[in-house]
Amino acid sequence: MKKSGALALMALVAACAQDNSVTGPAAERSASSNAGAGSISADGPGAVYALTNAATGNSVAVYTRAADGSLSWQGSVSTGGLGAGSSLGSQGALALSDDGRWLFAVNAGSNDISAFRIGGAGLSLTSRVASGGARPISLTARGNLVYVLNAGGDGNISGFTIANDGALAPIPGSTRALSAAGVGPAQVSFSPHGQWLVVTEKATSRLDVFVVGIDGIASAAVTTPSPGGTPFGFAFGQHDELFVSEAAGSASSYVIDGGVLRVASGAVLTHQGAPCWAVVTKNGKFGYTANAQGGSISGFAIGNDGDISLLDPDGSTAVVG
């Protein structure tokens, strides 16, 4: 299974410490689209977007994606807000809407989020609203809803609706606390069908599940201990299987059962340093962690019951150097 390569989940440039001070890259790669490119018209079949997270003025960097997967720099589009200028320690700083029409970005330095329309002419800013908390680091979209994860202060999640013109509006009563203050959250994401939200907490090694009502309002959190230390990034399979990287050196998998996480495989060692960011293939059969200290990628097979096993005994499916 092992291959060498120069590109690994993109932006694998910052070490991810194996304790509660785990950090991610200052420029977070989070979204790609088939619906347009950026401020400059794209000739290719799609685009990849990255967040600069610059403290002097946050921007979305735009790359045209060709049919062979190669990327070409196109330009950048201002979010209108400010980045943190330092590692966000998160996954999901950018998110696409289900239909590929809208792109959403966090502005951790100005405590707000930006929405862009994706069109043939590129990205155009449609909305910028307060995040409902301090230091937004991750967000997720499903249907006409967006939820953002705020890591500053006591930490919370907060919900928004997406209007037909792309404008974001806060949902009254949607802001929910995490399991405690100072939990070091890393990511928020909807489940595949949108009925649940999941948040990883690095400092407490816990995962939070919120039930999302038909009115778009999230419930209070149901918290589950992580089998491995420092849960960080995660991704869902085709159904309700959840694949989670654990920066202490492992990955775990779960199935959501009635809003409660059931462990399918607990703390499977990657044998690589600081697995921080995670993805699952569209067919749900494979999961991958980007290992920040090891400069490698660990691949996992995902079983029908959500269980996971390493593709390579040493956990080094690809080495990126």
Wavefront OBJ file of the C-alpha trace (Angstrom):
o trace
v 0.000 0.000 0.000
v 2.909 2.366 0.595
v 3.510 5.230 -1.794
v 5.587 8.367 -1.747
v 4.149 11.726 -2.709
v 4.432 15.467 -2.348
v 0.835 16.211 -1.381
v -0.918 14.888 1.716
v -4.366 16.244 2.548
v -2.731 19.613 1.830
v -1.167 22.037 4.329
v 0.493 19.349 6.448
v 3.083 21.843 7.604
v 2.746 22.277 11.357
v 3.561 19.781 14.063
v 0.671 18.576 16.186
v 1.831 18.153 19.793
v 0.785 15.038 21.681
v -0.872 16.867 24.552
v -3.588 19.404 25.184
v -1.686 22.070 23.250
v -2.239 20.260 19.950
v -2.245 22.660 17.020
v -3.110 22.509 13.342
v -1.867 24.503 10.350
v -2.259 28.253 10.172
v -3.639 27.881 6.662
v -6.419 25.310 6.860
v -7.348 23.300 3.743
v -11.005 22.465 4.047
v -13.089 22.609 0.894
v -13.141 21.813 -2.806
v -15.834 22.422 -5.375
v -16.968 21.648 -8.898
v -18.963 24.862 -9.111
v -16.443 27.598 -9.797
v -13.082 29.001 -8.831
v -12.501 32.380 -7.250
v -12.127 36.033 -8.015
v -10.655 34.970 -11.364
v -12.732 32.835 -13.718
v -11.659 29.180 -13.769
v -11.187 27.162 -16.948
v -10.859 23.786 -15.209
v -13.605 21.470 -13.982
v -13.350 22.527 -10.340
v -11.505 24.386 -7.626
v -9.809 23.927 -4.271
v -10.072 26.587 -1.574
v -7.758 27.230 1.390
v -7.970 29.756 4.216
v -4.967 32.044 4.773
v -5.947 32.830 8.415
v -3.862 36.031 8.229
v -4.227 38.373 11.205
v -3.907 41.448 8.996
v -6.785 40.378 6.759
v -8.207 36.913 6.219
v -8.647 35.560 2.685
v -9.695 32.470 0.771
v -6.933 31.244 -1.528
v -8.261 29.850 -4.803
v -6.738 27.108 -6.961
v -8.157 25.846 -10.240
v -8.400 22.043 -10.291
v -7.798 20.422 -13.675
v -9.268 17.132 -14.893
v -6.059 15.302 -13.902
v -6.240 16.718 -10.372
v -3.431 19.224 -10.770
v -3.841 22.640 -9.114
v -3.058 26.111 -10.458
v -2.951 29.246 -8.337
v -5.682 31.737 -9.301
v -5.746 34.386 -6.588
v -7.312 35.179 -3.242
v -10.604 36.712 -2.104
v -10.943 38.699 1.125
v -13.346 37.393 3.766
v -13.774 40.918 5.117
v -12.628 39.663 8.514
v -9.412 38.868 10.356
v -7.633 35.575 10.867
v -5.874 34.483 14.029
v -2.377 34.651 12.552
v -1.534 31.458 14.439
v -2.603 27.840 14.360
v -6.341 27.262 14.693
v -5.829 23.740 16.042
v -8.851 22.598 14.081
v -10.296 20.822 11.084
v -13.055 22.395 8.970
v -12.216 26.119 8.826
v -13.952 26.181 5.420
v -17.155 24.397 4.435
v -19.225 24.005 1.274
v -23.001 23.867 1.098
v -24.557 20.602 -0.070
v -25.372 22.022 -3.502
v -21.929 23.598 -3.997
v -23.380 27.099 -4.352
v -22.007 28.584 -1.125
v -18.643 28.590 0.664
v -18.328 29.485 4.356
v -15.187 30.600 6.226
v -14.239 31.347 9.842
v -12.581 34.606 10.858
v -10.961 33.660 14.168
v -9.399 37.089 14.707
v -12.617 39.112 14.322
v -15.056 36.580 15.820
v -17.276 36.267 12.750
v -17.925 34.058 9.726
v -18.158 34.884 6.014
v -20.322 33.434 3.252
v -19.462 33.444 -0.445
v -21.487 32.690 -3.567
v -19.651 30.300 -5.918
v -20.315 31.175 -9.546
v -18.758 31.023 -12.987
v -17.120 34.392 -12.352
v -15.645 33.239 -9.043
v -16.317 33.908 -5.352
v -18.420 36.839 -4.202
v -18.942 37.757 -0.539
v -22.640 37.626 0.379
v -22.654 37.826 4.160
v -20.487 38.347 7.235
v -22.004 37.827 10.675
v -20.863 37.491 14.284
v -20.091 33.855 15.142
v -22.076 33.782 18.396
v -18.913 33.400 20.442
v -15.159 34.010 20.403
v -12.471 32.577 18.102
v -14.509 30.542 15.571
v -12.321 27.704 14.277
v -14.577 25.212 12.478
v -17.946 25.156 10.751
v -20.287 22.781 8.954
v -23.204 23.118 6.528
v -26.191 20.908 5.803
v -29.325 21.917 3.910
v -30.099 25.529 4.829
v -28.179 25.364 8.119
v -24.651 26.334 9.179
v -23.196 25.644 12.623
v -19.939 27.166 13.847
v -17.626 26.014 16.641
v -16.233 28.805 18.843
v -13.095 27.867 20.778
v -12.593 31.086 22.746
v -14.044 31.924 26.133
v -16.101 29.048 27.502
v -16.531 27.629 23.983
v -19.819 26.851 22.222
v -21.583 25.998 18.983
v -24.026 28.387 17.332
v -26.418 27.972 14.399
v -27.400 30.040 11.351
v -29.814 29.769 8.440
v -28.778 30.311 4.821
v -31.135 32.559 2.862
v -31.732 32.215 -0.881
v -29.240 35.014 -1.495
v -26.596 33.378 0.708
v -27.052 35.710 3.672
v -26.534 34.107 7.079
v -28.939 34.784 9.950
v -28.444 33.601 13.576
v -30.971 31.046 14.858
v -32.341 32.286 18.198
v -31.741 29.762 20.973
v -29.267 27.676 18.959
v -26.092 28.473 20.931
v -25.057 25.481 23.046
v -22.232 24.978 25.543
v -19.649 22.231 25.195
v -18.997 19.728 27.989
v -17.135 22.370 30.044
v -15.087 25.536 29.653
v -11.592 25.360 28.173
v -12.051 21.993 26.463
v -9.862 22.783 23.436
v -12.393 21.909 20.714
v -11.138 20.911 17.276
v -14.025 20.311 14.867
v -17.791 20.469 14.417
v -19.669 18.551 11.717
v -23.157 17.439 10.802
v -23.833 13.731 10.460
v -24.601 12.602 6.866
v -28.353 13.234 7.124
v -28.069 16.306 9.326
v -29.874 15.067 12.416
v -26.803 15.253 14.673
v -23.809 17.509 15.244
v -20.518 16.142 16.598
v -17.698 18.102 18.289
v -14.264 16.790 19.312
v -12.637 18.103 22.501
v -8.843 17.816 22.621
v -8.234 18.895 26.216
v -10.826 16.570 27.786
v -10.526 13.678 25.284
v -14.285 13.692 24.815
v -16.778 13.861 21.952
v -20.048 15.777 22.100
v -23.220 14.871 20.184
v -26.039 17.390 19.714
v -29.458 16.435 18.330
v -30.654 18.932 15.679
v -34.413 19.582 15.709
v -36.614 20.328 12.701
v -36.377 23.990 13.706
v -32.585 23.828 13.315
v -31.944 24.220 17.036
v -29.382 21.898 18.612
v -30.035 20.134 21.911
v -27.706 20.100 24.888
v -24.607 17.954 24.383
v -24.407 14.247 25.135
v -20.742 13.601 25.935
v -18.756 10.393 25.362
v -15.161 9.669 26.510
v -12.695 9.015 23.697
v -10.886 5.649 23.783
v -7.724 7.417 22.582
v -6.131 10.642 23.758
v -6.722 14.046 22.150
v -9.467 13.420 19.577
v -8.937 15.904 16.757
v -10.317 15.655 13.205
v -13.054 13.327 12.037
v -15.161 12.357 9.055
v -18.333 10.363 8.466
v -18.871 7.366 6.256
v -21.933 6.908 4.073
v -24.243 6.329 7.003
v -23.592 7.169 10.654
v -20.108 5.682 11.019
v -17.651 8.155 12.507
v -13.858 7.949 11.924
v -11.797 10.042 14.385
v -8.077 10.842 14.503
v -6.477 11.032 17.948
v -3.353 13.177 18.147
v -1.889 11.060 20.949
v -1.212 8.423 18.265
v -4.329 6.507 17.291
v -7.701 6.515 15.540
v -11.095 5.294 16.717
v -14.435 4.664 15.072
v -18.019 4.924 16.245
v -21.589 4.456 15.129
v -24.233 6.981 16.194
v -27.150 5.100 17.691
v -30.101 7.278 18.638
v -27.866 10.279 19.263
v -25.397 8.298 21.388
v -21.919 7.262 20.214
v -21.207 3.531 20.278
v -17.530 2.593 19.962
v -16.858 0.284 17.003
v -13.035 0.248 17.255
v -11.198 1.966 20.083
v -7.732 3.561 19.864
v -6.179 1.663 16.959
v -2.533 2.781 17.007
v -1.211 4.503 13.884
v 2.452 4.003 14.960
v 2.976 7.490 13.512
v 3.370 10.861 15.214
v 0.374 13.113 15.880
v -2.470 11.986 13.598
v -4.478 15.215 13.411
v -6.639 15.497 10.266
v -8.984 12.831 8.981
v -10.946 12.002 5.822
v -13.153 9.127 4.651
v -13.537 8.118 1.011
v -16.927 8.728 -0.601
v -17.702 5.003 -0.735
v -17.084 4.805 3.018
v -14.575 1.938 2.735
v -11.366 3.736 3.728
v -10.266 6.378 6.221
v -6.984 8.296 6.377
v -5.186 10.344 9.008
v -2.540 12.966 8.254
v 0.252 12.486 10.787
v 1.809 15.878 11.459
v 4.928 14.758 13.330
v 5.517 11.712 11.163
v 5.132 13.411 7.789
v 2.986 10.468 6.751
v -0.544 9.275 6.070
v -2.105 6.261 7.787
v -4.777 4.348 5.900
v -7.553 2.288 7.477
v -10.088 -0.151 6.091
v -13.589 0.551 7.414
v -15.813 -2.488 7.920
v -19.564 -2.803 7.499
v -20.066 -2.282 11.238
v -17.838 0.790 11.361
v -14.811 -1.113 12.680
v -11.375 -0.023 11.436
v -8.039 -1.763 10.794
v -4.705 -0.480 9.494
v -3.946 -1.008 5.813
v -0.224 -1.263 6.678
v 1.147 -2.819 9.894
v 3.422 0.143 10.605
v 0.691 2.699 9.826
v 2.723 4.335 7.073
v 0.492 4.064 4.008
v 2.150 7.063 2.347
v 5.260 9.078 3.207
v 5.251 12.719 2.180
v 8.578 13.840 3.592
l 1 2 3 4 5 6 7 8 9 10 11 12 13 14 15 16 17 18 19 20 21 22 23 24 25 26 27 28 29 30 31 32 33 34 35 36 37 38 39 40 41 42 43 44 45 46 47 48 49 50 51 52 53 54 55 56 57 58 59 60 61 62 63 64 65 66 67 68 69 70 71 72 73 74 75 76 77 78 79 80 81 82 83 84 85 86 87 88 89 90 91 92 93 94 95 96 97 98 99 100 101 102 103 104 105 106 107 108 109 110 111 112 113 114 115 116 117 118 119 120 121 122 123 124 125 126 127 128 129 130 131 132 133 134 135 136 137 138 139 140 141 142 143 144 145 146 147 148 149 150 151 152 153 154 155 156 157 158 159 160 161 162 163 164 165 166 167 168 169 170 171 172 173 174 175 176 177 178 179 180 181 182 183 184 185 186 187 188 189 190 191 192 193 194 195 196 197 198 199 200 201 202 203 204 205 206 207 208 209 210 211 212 213 214 215 216 217 218 219 220 221 222 223 224 225 226 227 228 229 230 231 232 233 234 235 236 237 238 239 240 241 242 243 244 245 246 247 248 249 250 251 252 253 254 255 256 257 258 259 260 261 262 263 264 265 266 267 268 269 270 271 272 273 274 275 276 277 278 279 280 281 282 283 284 285 286 287 288 289 290 291 292 293 294 295 296 297 298 299 300 301 302 303 304 305 306 307 308 309 310 311 312 313 314 315 316 317 318 319 320 321
